[in-house]
């Protein structure tokens, strides 16, 4: 595994803490630097990472905890919990969890100049499109609903309902700046530092603005080390240490019938019923490869009821290794960290890194590297 990670150093991230759980056995690899510039800091096992969108898996877990406690139903409408969402008449909690529609805020949360402006922007959220689309807004709304359900701010809710019960001491929205925190961003022009997000400050601009008003959102903002992230994910596998009931976990890992949806989209796009081979590649008579690639690129990602990506029916579109079980998922954060979870195989891979510390890497390149490094590690595990 070390050789795989080394081959991506300073191409994908400046440093790594990788944890693999394979049927109860845990292995760890630590390589590279937590920060290259302006100060070189060597990566350690206890390094804290801004996990960005991986925050969403904690938000979704709290939603399912509220469901288990009988406080909500998954088909409950948003407006039944918070009537201030005036434009979301028919939107349900499950719609938000699985990114079933595309919801936008009226204006950009990051551009708001006051708490009232921030609230108004959020509460005027609206359905831009009824097609499936991943959006931070969905999980920002979910965290707002959780605050009402539990009468507690979202940061305190994460602490009281997850961090303390599970002993996740590193998990926080407010990291101690004295700790080693992986750097997530810098930019230099003519060798001069122009932009630098200080370690311990969340990279996500919406979360940064919200924090000015002592607000915490469910889409991004959590800091955590690799040990605690793995420990959290183990509670979905370890029979003696379950955070949620087994039937709830299976519900989270289920999803709508994407195969039929994708098939319909392809037939509509191609205008032909000579469509062949959904499970492998896209093959259609008299259809060139370039056109097929464009169509595949525009297909929606496959999100389950946990809001994580499961195995897509088009292999090229799938972030989950094709050999993994149907109860596997992959999820990643903008800043670089990745998790892979396979319930049936009892395999968890936690890849903690800081891709956005390398400013020359585009988002598309980072996504490609994410997929490659995970697939190589997964195949290494399966060969043993």
C-alpha positions in Angstrom: 0.0 0.0 0.0 2.9 2.3 0.8 4.1 2.2 -2.9 0.7 3.2 -4.1 0.4 6.2 -1.9 4.0 7.3 -2.6 3.2 7.4 -6.3 0.6 10.1 -5.7 2.6 12.3 -3.3 2.7 15.9 -4.5 0.5 14.8 -7.5 -2.7 14.3 -5.5 -1.8 15.5 -2.0 1.2 16.8 -0.1 0.8 14.1 2.6 -1.4 11.1 3.7 -2.7 9.3 6.6 -4.4 6.1 5.3 -6.3 3.6 7.4 -7.6 0.3 6.1 -10.0 -1.8 8.1 -10.4 -5.3 6.7 -12.6 -7.7 8.7 -11.3 -6.4 12.0 -7.7 -5.9 11.0 -6.4 -2.3 10.8 -3.3 -1.2 8.9 -2.0 2.4 8.7 0.3 4.3 6.4 1.6 7.8 7.0 3.5 9.7 4.3 4.5 13.2 3.3 3.8 16.6 4.8 0.8 18.1 6.5 2.0 21.4 5.1 4.6 22.2 2.4 4.3 26.0 2.3 4.9 28.4 3.9 6.1 26.0 6.7 7.1 22.4 6.2 5.3 20.2 8.7 5.6 16.4 8.6 2.4 14.4 8.5 1.5 12.5 11.7 -1.1 9.9 12.6 -2.9 12.4 14.8 -3.0 15.2 12.1 -6.3 17.0 11.9 -7.9 17.4 8.5 -10.6 19.7 7.3 -12.9 17.0 5.9 -15.1 19.3 3.9 -18.1 17.5 2.5 -17.4 14.4 4.5 -19.2 16.5 7.2 -22.3 15.3 5.4 -22.0 11.7 6.6 -22.3 13.0 10.2 -25.3 15.1 9.3 -27.0 12.1 7.6 -26.3 9.9 10.6 -27.9 12.4 12.9 -31.0 12.4 10.6 -31.2 8.7 10.9 -30.7 8.9 14.7 -33.7 11.3 14.9 -35.6 8.8 12.7 -34.8 5.9 15.1 -35.8 8.1 18.1 -39.2 8.6 16.4 -38.7 12.4 16.0 -39.1 12.4 12.2 -40.2 10.3 9.3 -38.0 10.2 6.2 -41.0 11.2 4.0 -41.8 14.2 6.2 -41.9 17.5 4.4 -39.3 20.2 5.2 -42.1 22.8 5.8 -43.7 20.6 8.4 -40.5 21.1 10.5 -39.6 24.6 9.6 -42.3 26.7 7.9 -39.7 29.4 7.0 -38.7 27.4 3.9 -41.5 29.0 2.0 -40.6 27.5 -1.4 -40.1 23.9 -0.5 -43.7 22.8 -0.3 -43.3 19.2 -1.5 -39.6 18.5 -0.6 -39.1 15.7 1.9 -36.2 14.8 4.2 -35.4 11.8 1.9 -35.3 14.1 -1.1 -32.5 16.1 0.6 -30.6 13.1 1.9 -30.4 11.5 -1.6 -30.0 14.7 -3.6 -33.1 13.8 -5.5 -33.7 17.4 -6.8 -31.6 20.5 -7.4 -32.2 23.1 -4.7 -30.5 26.5 -4.8 -30.4 29.4 -2.4 -31.7 32.8 -3.6 -28.3 34.4 -3.9 -25.0 33.0 -2.6 -24.6 32.3 1.2 -20.9 33.2 1.0 -21.8 36.7 -0.2 -24.2 37.6 2.6 -23.2 40.6 4.8 -25.3 40.0 7.9 -27.0 37.2 9.9 -30.4 38.3 8.6 -29.2 38.3 5.0 -27.7 34.8 5.6 -31.0 33.5 7.0 -33.1 35.2 4.3 -30.9 33.7 1.6 -31.3 30.2 3.1 -35.0 30.3 3.8 -35.7 31.5 0.3 -34.2 28.3 -1.1 -36.1 27.0 -4.1 -36.2 24.0 -6.4 -34.2 24.9 -9.5 -34.6 21.6 -11.2 -36.5 18.3 -10.5 -33.6 16.3 -11.8 -31.1 14.6 -9.4 -28.2 16.9 -8.5 -25.7 17.0 -5.7 -25.9 20.2 -3.7 -24.5 21.6 -0.4 -27.9 23.3 0.1 -29.6 20.0 0.8 -27.4 19.3 3.8 -27.4 22.9 5.1 -31.2 22.6 5.2 -31.0 19.2 7.0 -28.7 20.7 9.7 -31.2 23.5 10.2 -34.0 21.0 10.6 -32.0 19.0 13.1 -31.4 22.1 15.2 -35.2 22.6 15.4 -35.9 18.9 16.1 -33.4 18.8 19.0 -33.5 22.5 20.0 -29.7 22.6 19.9 -27.1 24.3 17.7 -25.7 21.9 15.1 -22.1 22.0 16.4 -23.4 21.1 19.9 -25.6 18.4 18.4 -22.6 16.7 16.7 -20.7 16.9 20.0 -23.5 15.6 22.2 -25.0 12.9 19.9 -21.8 11.7 18.1 -18.5 12.9 19.5 -19.1 12.2 23.2 -21.0 8.9 22.9 -18.4 7.4 20.5 -15.3 9.0 22.2 -14.3 10.9 19.0 -12.1 13.5 20.7 -10.7 15.1 17.6 -14.1 15.6 15.9 -14.9 19.3 16.0 -15.9 22.5 14.2 -13.5 24.5 16.3 -10.1 22.8 16.2 -7.3 23.8 18.7 -4.9 25.8 16.5 -2.0 24.5 18.6 -2.5 21.0 17.1 -1.0 19.8 13.8 -3.7 20.6 11.2 -3.2 19.8 7.5 -3.0 22.9 5.4 -5.7 23.0 2.7 -4.8 26.0 0.6 -2.2 28.4 -0.6 -1.5 30.3 -3.7 1.7 32.0 -4.9 2.3 34.4 -7.7 6.0 35.1 -8.6 7.0 33.2 -5.5 5.0 35.5 -3.2 2.2 34.2 -1.0 -1.1 35.7 -2.2 -3.8 33.6 -0.6 -3.6 31.4 2.4 -6.3 29.7 4.4 -4.8 29.3 7.8 -4.8 25.7 9.1 -7.8 25.3 11.4 -9.9 27.7 9.3 -12.5 25.8 7.2 -11.8 25.9 3.5 -15.5 26.1 2.6 -16.5 29.8 2.1 -20.2 29.2 3.1 -19.1 27.6 6.4 -16.7 30.4 7.0 -19.4 33.1 6.6 -21.9 31.2 8.8 -19.3 30.8 11.5 -19.0 34.7 11.8 -22.6 34.5 13.2 -21.9 31.5 15.3 -23.8 29.2 12.9 -22.7 25.8 11.8 -23.9 24.0 8.7 -24.2 20.3 7.9 -22.5 20.4 4.5 -18.9 21.2 5.6 -16.8 22.5 8.4 -15.8 19.5 10.6 -12.2 18.7 11.4 -11.2 15.2 12.3 -8.2 12.8 12.4 -8.0 9.5 10.5 -8.4 7.4 13.7 -11.7 9.0 14.7 -13.1 8.9 11.2 -12.4 5.2 11.0 -13.7 4.6 14.4 -17.0 6.3 13.4 -17.4 4.2 10.3 -16.6 1.0 12.2 -19.8 1.6 14.2 -21.7 0.7 11.0 -20.0 -2.7 10.8 -19.0 -3.8 14.4 -21.9 -5.8 15.7 -21.0 -5.1 19.3 -20.6 -1.3 18.8 -23.4 -0.2 16.6 -24.4 3.4 16.7 -27.5 2.8 14.6 -29.7 -0.3 14.3 -28.8 -2.8 11.5 -32.1 -2.2 9.7 -31.4 1.5 9.7 -28.0 1.0 8.2 -29.4 -1.2 5.4 -32.0 1.5 4.7 -29.2 4.2 4.5 -27.3 2.1 2.0 -30.4 1.5 -0.2 -31.4 3.7 -3.0 -33.9 4.5 -5.8 -33.9 2.4 -9.0 -31.1 4.2 -10.8 -30.7 1.5 -13.4 -34.1 2.3 -14.9 -33.6 6.0 -14.6 -30.3 5.9 -16.3 -31.6 3.6 -19.0 -34.5 6.0 -19.7 -32.1 9.0 -19.8 -29.8 7.2 -22.3 -32.7 6.2 -24.5 -34.1 9.7 -24.5 -30.6 11.1 -25.2 -29.8 8.7 -28.0 -33.3 8.6 -29.6 -32.8 5.0 -30.2 -34.0 1.7 -28.7 -30.8 -0.1 -29.9 -29.2 0.6 -26.6 -27.0 -2.2 -25.4 -24.9 -3.1 -22.3 -25.8 -0.9 -19.4 -23.7 -2.8 -16.9 -20.4 -2.3 -18.7 -19.8 0.4 -21.3 -22.1 2.4 -23.4 -22.4 0.8 -26.8 -25.0 1.9 -29.4 -25.0 1.1 -33.1 -23.6 3.9 -35.2 -22.7 5.9 -32.1 -19.1 7.3 -31.8 -17.0 7.1 -28.6 -16.7 10.9 -28.2 -20.4 11.4 -28.2 -20.8 8.5 -25.7 -18.2 10.1 -23.4 -20.0 13.4 -23.4 -23.3 11.7 -22.6 -21.8 9.7 -19.8 -20.1 12.8 -18.3 -23.5 14.5 -18.1 -25.3 11.5 -16.4 -26.0 12.1 -12.7 -23.9 10.5 -10.0 -25.6 7.7 -8.1 -26.5 8.8 -4.5 -28.0 6.5 -1.9 -30.2 7.4 1.0 -27.1 8.2 3.0 -26.1 10.8 0.5 -23.0 8.8 -0.6 -22.1 7.5 -4.0 -22.9 3.8 -4.6 -21.9 1.7 -7.6 -23.1 3.4 -10.8 -24.6 1.2 -13.5 -22.2 2.7 -16.0 -18.8 1.6 -15.0 -17.0 4.6 -16.3 -19.2 6.8 -14.1 -18.7 4.8 -10.9 -16.3 5.9 -8.2 -17.0 2.6 -6.3 -14.7 -0.3 -7.5 -16.8 -2.5 -9.7 -15.7 -5.6 -7.7 -17.2 -4.2 -4.5 -20.5 -5.3 -3.1 -23.8 -3.6 -3.8 -23.7 -2.3 -0.2 -20.6 -0.3 -0.8 -20.1 3.5 -1.0 -17.5 6.1 -1.7 -17.6 9.7 -0.6 -15.0 12.5 -0.7 -14.5 16.1 0.4 -13.4 19.0 -1.7 -10.2 19.3 0.3 -9.1 15.8 -0.7 -10.1 13.2 1.9 -11.9 10.1 0.8 -13.8 7.2 2.5 -14.7 3.8 1.1 -17.1 1.5 3.0 -18.3 -2.0 2.0 -20.8 -3.4 4.5 -20.9 -6.9 3.0 -17.1 -7.3 2.7 -16.4 -5.5 6.0 -13.8 -3.2 4.4 -13.3 0.4 5.2 -10.6 2.7 3.6 -10.0 6.1 5.0 -7.7 8.3 2.9 -6.9 11.6 4.6 -5.0 14.1 2.5 -5.0 17.7 1.5 -5.3 17.9 -2.3 -6.2 21.6 -2.4 -2.8 22.4 -0.9 -1.5 21.7 -4.4 -2.9 24.7 -6.2 -2.1 23.6 -9.7 -4.4 20.6 -9.6 -7.9 21.1 -11.1 -11.0 19.7 -9.5 -11.3 17.3 -12.4 -7.8 16.0 -11.9 -8.3 15.6 -8.2 -11.4 13.5 -8.9 -9.5 11.3 -11.3 -6.7 10.8 -8.8 -9.3 10.1 -6.0 -10.7 7.2 -8.1 -7.3 5.8 -9.1 -5.8 5.8 -5.7 -8.8 4.2 -4.1 -9.1 1.5 -6.8 -5.5 0.6 -6.4 -5.7 0.3 -2.6 -8.9 -1.7 -2.9 -7.4 -4.2 -5.3 -4.3 -4.5 -3.1 -6.6 -5.4 -0.2 -8.6 -8.0 -2.2 -5.4 -9.7 -3.4 -4.4 -10.6 0.2 
